[in-house]
Each structure stands twice: as C-alpha cells, then as structure tokens.
Amino acid sequence: MRHAILMRMSRLMAPAVAVLVIGGCNAFTPTEVRNPNLTDEDFLRTPAAGVTWLRGTQRQFLITLNTVVQNSEIVSDNYFNNYTTNNQQFDQPVVTYLDPEVTSIQNSIARLRYMATFGLDSVFPRDPLVTANDKAEMNFLRGMANLFAGEMYVALPGSGNGEVLPWQTHVQNAITDFTQARTLSTDAAAKNGYTLALARAYYRLGNKAKATEESQTLLTASPQFIRNATFDPTNGPTNAMQGVLTSSVNNFQPLPRLDFLDPKYPNRSATTQSPIAFLKSEEAYLILAEAALSDNNIAGAKDRLNQLLTLVSARPTEQVDSRTQQRGRAGGKVIYPNTADTRVAFAPGQPFVDGLVLTRSTGTVKAYTVSGTSVNAARIAAITTVDDGLYVVYLMRQEIFLAEGRRMADLGIRMPVAQTEIIANPNTRDGEAYTKATIPSFIPLALGMDGFTYDQTAKTVIMKNDMNRILVQNKASADVLPFN
C-alpha cells in the first residue's frame, strides 16, 4: 500500500538543498528518486533511503522557513506589504483563522514535523547506513517544526488530527528534540547549533536559568557561531524573502527607521541565492543582556551589549546595487523616503535621527547580510535604567533579526488554528480560544505599527509609534519580554 506522504513528497526527493553550518560546507550531493510511484516497501528497501529522506526533510525545512519568515515579517512592524499579492490584512494587523496564509504556514509546519517523525520512526530503522549525526539532524528538524509552532501559534495539534496543544507544549517538545539531537551528535558545529536552538526555546518559555546556561555554553564554544539556511536558484526552493525585498515593483518596504538594513538578502547573481542566518550567536548575547537586566544588573547588561556590538561590527557586509528599489514610487501604495538626507523620528515628539535612510538612486549601498544595528557604543554607555536597557535590547533584537521571522513573536502576536483544521479534525471545535489570534491590547491597529508621516520637502519622517518603547512599557504583560 502506498503511503500518502510518499506520494505527496516524491518531488521533495528531487535535488535537495542542505542547511549549512559555518566553518564547513557540509552540502549534500543531490539525490533523485527516479520512480515517482514507489510504495512504502519499495522506498524503504532502496539503498541510502535514510539520507534521501533526510535531504527531502531538509528541503521541507527551507519551504517552511520561507513561509514563516515572509508572513510573520508582514504581521510585524518590520515590513509593509506595499505591492504584492501576499496577505493584505496582516499589516493592520488582522489575523483570522480564515486566512489562507494561516493555513499554509500551519500545513508547512505540520508537514515538516511529519516528515521528520516518519524518518525517525519508519525510514531510519530500516537503513543500516544511517549515522548518529543523521538521527541528530532529523531530531533537530522536528524540533524546528515544534519551535515554529510554539513561536507563531496560540496552539496547534501535535500530530495529524491530534488534540490541540498550547504553544508552551510545542516549545517544550522542541526542547526535547534539540536535547536529543545534541546528545546524539558528534559534529561540533552541529552541536553548537542545537545548543543555540535550546537557548532560543528556553528564552521563549521564560526559563531564564536554562536560557542563560545554554547561551553561555554556546558563546564559550563558538562566540561567532552562525548557521545558514541555503537555497538553490536552479532546483529550488529559492529564498522567498529575497524576492520580495529586491523586486523593482516595491514589494515589501521596511520601516523608514530600518531602511539602512534593507535589503538583507541582495541579488548576487542568477546562480546564487542569499542564505538566511536562522541561528547565530547574536541571540545568545541578547538573551544574556536581557537576563542581566531582569536581575537589575545594568552594568552586566551593558557589558554584554558591547560584546554584541563588537560581533555585529565584525559580520560581513556587501556593497550592492539597489537602484531598482524605488521605495514606493513605481506602483506602491505608500511613498517611502529614498535619500540619505532624510531624518527619522521614532515617534511623535522624539528627536530626529540621521543615517537611517539610504540613497538608492545612484551607485551602491551597504547591505548588512547577517546583522546590523543603529546602536553604537555611546548609546549603550548612556543606559542608566533597566527600562532603557530593555529598550536598547529590543531595538537591537529588531534590527539584528530583521527579515528572519522573529519580530512577530517578540511583539506577542500569535496566529490561530486554521479553520481548515477545525473542519477536518474531530479533536477540534469551532469557537474555542485557539480559533482566535492573540494580538495584545497594546498593539496599535489600523496600520499603527507601520504608519508614518513623510514631509518630502523637509526630508523628515515621523513614525506613528515606537513599538520597542511600547513593549517596554508593557513588560508586565504575559505576552512579551519573557524574563519580566
């Protein structure tokens, strides 16, 4: 009997793209399944079935990462959907269980989790060539599916047609998978990635002791760690975020105060795609700084932020031709500033800041391809209160994780279980709390997060709201700032 997942995933066994760890290009050789009508038993008897399934699961991870990053960036205050066919309501933000994107993200996460589980339970036990590192990586991929579920959704089923589990349970399941991955692995770089994933998961749960422990472990082992998701321009998947950031028709526009960081994923050539650094040691420094502030240790937090600033300054940058980026002047709904003499105020009544907007009409601009920030040593030195320290931490989180799909979780926004799940799954019921998105009461609606006034004559921009200030003001909310 044919297994449904093999039928659906046969195309995933086409040339697949590996997820790379810095320090070694551990790319897999592309493998094809030549017969698309393989049965379960046929496939499981093929040589190297385990590594073939792992490659397909890695490919599904890239597909999942694409939909997580692109859609959560619209929901957040990072980007405005100026001119695309992507969801037109997420910017408000309006998120309902009817949205096809809510369904597609949920399906992609569930597919990744299913493929990883099927690999661990059914494929790997039949393949004597499977290594401990293969098993570790498959556990890690399932952990990422669970982590995405826990970071993005109010709740989700934990298995096909299973009971709906709260987001905290999904994050805890991710911790179990990451821990198992690290236990199995003999690859030092991979183990570092699993450690950082653990720090990220513990952070989201608000477990300060474990988050700081894992963060320090990572920094001791690899203070400049980075793990990239790499894409294939020929066989796919490509970097979907790169496409909407670099198109000439003004697709996604960053907040004017984030303009200097865009595009994070430049077009390099027809045969090269920009990677996404979905795990990097910047996160560990940020976790440790925030933990210090929660302990009222301002000096310790400033020390961590200065270490972070040194790391960010050492990350690679590129000069890229961004002249096609018209910033709303070629069909977009909103006109954005496009010259470096523009000054930006983060909120009404706040001082204007220089250097946040780029001139793209001539020459090249600097692209921060891993991490960038507007924060400098003088700004860190000026921190005198816990709240001001938290403000700097969250500004740096926003800037450093830009276009990586992280901001929506920091804002406390969560998607609901999709209506398609409610219809199909007998263990769900319409009208339950999990059918409604979580949008904290302090989140401005009606484009309040993305809105600004732009005086083209005076060359000034005034943002409607400074969301990092609002986050700190609402730090007691259970939805945000996990250590408070």
C-alpha positions in Angstrom: 0.0 0.0 0.0 1.3 3.4 -0.9 1.9 5.8 1.9 0.2 9.2 1.3 3.2 11.2 2.5 5.5 9.4 -0.1 3.1 10.3 -2.8 2.9 13.9 -1.8 6.6 14.2 -1.1 8.0 12.5 -4.2 9.0 15.9 -5.6 10.9 16.6 -2.3 13.2 13.8 -3.2 14.3 15.8 -6.2 17.6 17.6 -5.9 17.5 18.9 -2.4 19.3 21.7 -0.7 21.2 21.2 2.6 21.2 23.5 5.5 24.8 24.6 6.2 26.8 25.3 9.3 29.5 27.9 9.1 33.0 26.6 9.2 32.4 23.8 6.8 30.2 23.5 3.7 28.5 20.3 4.6 26.4 20.3 1.5 24.8 17.0 0.5 25.1 15.6 -3.0 21.7 15.9 -4.8 19.8 12.6 -5.0 16.8 11.8 -7.1 14.0 9.2 -6.7 13.6 8.1 -10.3 10.3 6.3 -9.9 7.5 8.6 -8.6 5.3 5.6 -7.9 7.4 3.9 -5.2 5.5 2.1 -2.5 6.5 2.3 1.1 8.3 -1.0 1.0 10.0 -0.2 -2.3 11.3 3.1 -1.0 12.4 1.6 2.4 14.4 -1.1 0.6 16.3 1.4 -1.6 20.0 2.0 -0.9 20.6 5.1 1.3 16.9 5.6 1.9 17.7 7.3 5.2 19.9 10.0 3.8 17.5 10.5 0.9 14.6 11.1 3.3 16.8 13.4 5.4 17.5 15.5 2.3 13.9 15.8 1.5 13.1 16.8 5.1 15.8 19.5 4.9 14.2 20.8 1.7 10.9 20.9 3.6 12.6 22.9 6.3 13.5 25.5 3.7 10.0 25.7 2.4 8.7 26.0 6.0 11.2 28.7 6.9 10.2 30.7 3.7 6.6 30.8 4.7 7.3 31.5 8.4 9.7 34.4 7.6 7.7 36.1 4.8 4.4 36.1 6.5 5.5 36.9 10.0 7.5 39.8 8.7 4.3 41.3 7.3 2.4 40.9 10.5 5.2 42.6 12.5 6.2 46.2 12.3 9.3 45.4 10.3 7.8 45.5 6.8 4.8 46.9 5.0 3.3 44.9 2.1 3.4 47.8 -0.4 2.9 46.0 -3.6 2.4 42.2 -3.6 -0.3 39.6 -3.7 0.6 38.4 -0.2 -1.9 38.9 2.6 -3.2 42.5 2.6 -4.6 42.4 6.1 -1.6 41.2 8.2 -0.2 44.7 8.2 -3.3 46.0 10.1 -2.7 43.6 11.9 -5.8 41.5 11.2 -5.1 37.7 11.5 -8.0 35.3 11.4 -8.4 31.5 11.1 -9.8 32.1 7.6 -6.6 33.5 6.2 -5.0 31.1 3.6 -1.6 32.1 4.9 -2.5 30.9 8.4 -3.4 27.6 6.8 -0.3 27.4 4.6 2.1 28.1 7.5 0.3 25.6 9.7 0.4 23.0 7.0 4.1 23.6 6.3 5.0 23.2 9.9 2.9 20.0 10.2 4.5 18.6 7.1 8.0 19.2 8.4 7.2 17.6 11.7 5.5 14.6 10.0 8.4 14.1 7.6 11.0 14.2 10.5 8.9 11.8 12.6 8.4 9.4 9.7 12.1 9.5 9.0 13.0 8.7 12.6 10.3 6.1 13.2 10.0 4.3 9.8 12.9 5.1 7.5 16.0 5.3 9.6 15.4 1.9 11.4 15.4 0.2 8.0 18.6 1.8 6.8 21.9 0.4 8.3 23.8 3.3 6.7 22.1 5.9 8.9 24.5 7.6 11.3 24.1 9.1 14.7 24.6 12.5 13.1 21.8 11.8 10.7 19.5 11.0 13.6 20.6 14.1 15.4 19.8 16.3 12.4 16.4 14.7 11.9 15.6 15.4 15.6 16.7 18.9 15.1 14.5 19.4 12.1 11.5 18.1 14.0 12.5 20.4 16.9 12.4 23.4 14.5 8.9 22.4 13.4 7.8 22.3 17.1 9.6 25.6 17.8 7.9 27.4 14.8 4.6 26.1 16.1 5.3 27.4 19.6 6.6 30.8 18.5 3.9 31.5 15.9 0.6 30.0 17.0 -1.8 30.2 20.0 -2.0 26.4 19.9 -1.8 23.6 17.3 -2.4 19.9 17.1 0.7 18.0 18.0 0.1 15.3 15.3 -2.2 14.7 12.4 -5.8 15.1 13.6 -4.5 15.1 17.1 -5.5 17.2 20.1 -4.8 20.8 20.1 -1.8 21.6 22.3 -0.9 25.0 23.8 2.1 26.8 22.4 4.2 26.1 25.5 3.9 22.4 24.9 5.2 22.7 21.4 8.2 24.7 22.6 8.8 22.0 25.3 8.6 19.3 22.6 11.2 21.3 20.7 13.5 21.3 23.7 13.2 17.5 23.9 14.1 17.2 20.2 17.1 19.6 20.4 18.4 17.9 23.6 18.2 14.5 21.8 19.9 16.0 18.8 22.8 17.3 20.9 23.1 14.0 22.7 23.4 12.0 19.5 25.7 14.3 17.5 29.4 14.1 17.2 29.7 17.1 15.0 30.9 20.1 17.0 29.4 22.8 14.7 26.0 21.0 14.6 26.0 20.6 18.4 26.6 24.4 18.7 23.5 25.0 16.6 21.5 22.6 18.8 22.7 24.4 21.9 21.6 27.8 20.5 18.3 26.4 19.5 17.8 25.3 23.1 18.7 28.8 24.3 16.1 30.2 21.9 13.4 27.8 23.1 14.1 28.2 26.8 14.0 32.0 26.2 10.6 31.9 24.7 9.3 29.9 27.7 10.8 32.5 30.0 13.1 29.9 31.6 15.9 32.4 32.4 18.2 29.9 34.2 18.3 27.4 31.3 18.3 30.1 28.6 21.3 31.8 30.1 23.1 28.5 30.7 22.7 27.4 27.1 23.6 30.9 25.8 26.8 30.9 27.8 27.6 27.3 26.6 27.3 28.4 23.0 29.4 31.5 23.5 32.1 29.6 25.2 32.3 27.1 22.4 31.7 29.4 19.4 31.3 33.2 20.1 30.8 33.9 16.4 28.6 31.0 15.5 26.2 31.1 12.6 24.1 28.5 10.9 22.7 29.4 7.5 19.7 28.1 5.6 21.0 27.9 2.0 18.8 27.9 -1.1 19.1 26.6 -4.7 18.2 29.0 -7.5 18.1 26.2 -10.0 16.1 23.4 -8.4 14.5 25.4 -5.5 13.4 26.3 -3.1 14.7 29.9 -3.6 14.8 32.5 -0.8 11.3 33.9 -1.0 12.2 36.8 1.2 14.9 37.8 -1.2 12.4 38.0 -3.9 10.0 40.4 -2.2 12.9 42.6 -0.9 14.7 43.1 -4.2 12.0 43.3 -6.8 11.7 46.5 -8.9 8.0 46.8 -8.1 8.3 47.8 -4.5 7.1 44.7 -2.8 8.0 44.8 0.9 9.1 48.1 2.4 10.9 48.3 5.7 10.0 50.9 8.3 11.9 54.1 7.4 14.0 53.7 10.6 15.0 50.2 9.3 15.7 51.3 5.8 19.5 51.2 6.2 19.3 47.4 6.9 17.5 46.6 3.6 18.0 44.5 1.5 19.4 41.9 3.9 19.3 39.4 1.1 20.7 41.1 -2.0 20.5 39.6 -5.6 24.1 38.5 -6.2 23.7 36.6 -9.5 21.3 34.3 -11.3 23.0 31.3 -9.9 23.4 32.5 -6.3 20.7 32.9 -3.6 21.3 34.8 -0.3 21.2 32.5 2.8 19.2 33.1 5.9 21.2 33.0 9.2 18.4 31.4 11.2 20.7 30.6 14.2 23.5 33.0 15.1 25.4 33.8 18.3 24.0 37.3 18.5 20.9 35.7 20.1 23.0 34.4 23.0 24.4 37.9 23.8 20.9 39.4 23.6 19.5 36.7 25.9 22.3 37.3 28.5 21.8 41.0 28.3 18.1 40.8 28.9 18.6 38.3 31.7 21.1 40.7 33.4 18.5 43.5 33.2 15.9 41.3 34.8 18.3 40.9 37.7 18.8 44.7 37.8 22.4 44.2 36.7 22.7 47.2 34.4 26.5 47.1 34.2 26.5 43.4 33.3 23.9 44.0 30.6 25.9 46.9 29.1 29.0 44.7 29.0 27.1 42.0 27.1 25.7 44.6 24.7 29.2 46.0 24.0 30.4 42.4 23.3 27.4 42.0 20.9 28.2 45.3 19.2 31.8 44.0 18.5 30.3 40.9 17.0 27.9 42.8 14.8 30.6 45.1 13.6 32.6 42.0 12.5 29.8 40.5 10.5 30.2 40.7 6.7 28.7 43.5 4.6 28.4 44.0 0.9 28.1 46.9 -1.5 25.0 46.2 -3.6 23.3 47.9 -6.5 19.9 48.9 -5.1 18.8 51.4 -7.8 15.7 49.3 -8.7 14.4 49.9 -5.2 12.1 52.9 -5.9 10.6 52.9 -2.4 7.0 53.2 -3.4 7.4 55.3 -6.5 6.5 52.7 -9.0 3.1 51.3 -8.2 3.3 51.0 -4.4 0.6 52.2 -2.1 2.8 54.4 0.1 5.7 56.6 -0.8 8.8 55.9 1.3 11.9 58.1 1.8 14.7 57.3 -0.6 17.5 59.8 0.2 20.2 59.7 2.8 19.5 63.3 3.9 16.2 62.1 5.4 15.9 62.3 9.2 13.7 60.0 11.2 11.9 60.4 14.5 10.9 57.1 16.1 7.6 58.6 17.4 5.9 62.0 17.6 7.9 64.3 19.9 11.1 62.3 19.6 14.3 63.7 18.2 15.2 63.2 14.6 18.0 60.8 13.8 20.3 60.9 10.8 21.8 58.0 8.9 18.8 55.6 8.8 17.7 56.1 5.2 19.8 55.3 2.1 20.1 57.0 -1.2 19.5 54.2 -3.7 19.2 56.1 -7.0 23.0 56.2 -7.6 25.9 53.8 -7.1 25.8 51.1 -4.4 24.6 50.9 -0.8 25.9 48.8 2.1 24.0 45.6 2.8 24.2 44.0 6.3 23.9 40.4 5.2 24.0 38.8 8.6 23.4 41.5 11.3 23.4 45.3 11.5 22.2 47.8 14.1 21.9 51.5 14.6 23.0 51.2 18.2 26.5 52.4 18.9 28.8 52.3 22.0 27.8 55.8 23.0 24.1 54.7 23.1 25.0 51.7 25.3 27.1 53.8 27.6 24.1 56.1 28.1 21.9 53.4 29.6 21.2 54.2 33.2 17.9 52.4 33.9 16.6 48.9 33.4 13.8 50.1 31.2 16.2 52.0 28.9 18.4 48.9 28.8 15.4 46.8 27.7 14.6 49.4 25.1 18.1 49.0 23.6 17.9 45.2 23.8 14.6 45.1 21.9 15.8 47.7 19.3 18.8 45.5 18.7 16.7 42.4 18.5 14.5 44.0 15.9 17.4 45.3 13.8 19.6 42.2 14.1 16.9 39.7 13.4 15.3 41.8 10.6 13.9 39.6 7.8 14.4 36.4 9.8 10.8 35.9 11.0 11.5 36.7 14.7 9.7 40.0 15.4 6.1 38.7 15.5 6.9 36.6 18.5 8.7 39.5 20.3 5.5 41.5 19.7 3.4 38.8 21.4 1.3 38.2 18.3 0.2 34.6 17.7 -1.8 33.0 14.9 -4.9 30.9 15.5 -5.6 27.3 14.5 -6.7 27.4 10.8 -10.4 26.9 10.0 -9.4 24.0 7.7 -8.1 22.2 10.7 -11.3 22.9 12.6 -13.3 21.4 9.8 -11.2 18.3 9.3 -10.0 17.4 12.8 -12.6 15.8 15.1 -10.4 16.8 18.1 -11.1 20.5 17.5 -14.1 22.7 17.9 -15.0 26.0 16.4 -15.3 28.9 18.8 -12.6 27.7 21.1 -10.0 30.3 22.2 -7.4 28.8 19.9 -9.5 29.8 16.9 -8.7 33.5 17.7 -5.4 35.2 17.1 -3.5 36.7 20.1 -3.0 40.4 19.4 -2.1 42.1 22.7 -4.2 45.1 23.6 -1.2 47.5 23.4 -0.6 46.7 19.7 -1.7 49.6 17.6 -4.3 48.6 14.9 -5.2 50.2 11.6 -1.6 50.2 10.3 -0.4 51.9 13.5 2.8 49.8 13.6 3.8 50.7 10.1 2.4 54.2 9.8 4.4 57.4 9.5 4.2 60.9 8.1 6.7 61.9 5.5 7.5 65.5 4.6 9.3 65.3 1.3 10.2 69.0 1.4 11.7 69.0 4.9 13.1 65.5 4.4 11.7 64.3 7.7 9.8 61.1 8.8 7.8 60.8 12.0 6.8 57.2 12.9 3.4 56.9 14.4 4.6 54.5 17.2 7.9 53.3 18.6 7.0 49.7 19.2 10.1 49.0 21.3 9.1 51.7 23.7 5.6 50.3 23.8 7.0 46.8 24.5 9.0 48.0 27.5 6.0 50.0 28.8 4.0 46.7 28.8 6.8 44.5 30.0 4.5 43.0 32.7 2.3 41.5 30.0 2.5 37.7 29.8 2.7 38.1 26.0 6.1 39.8 25.8 9.5 40.1 27.4 9.7 36.6 28.7 12.1 37.3 31.6 9.8 40.0 33.1 
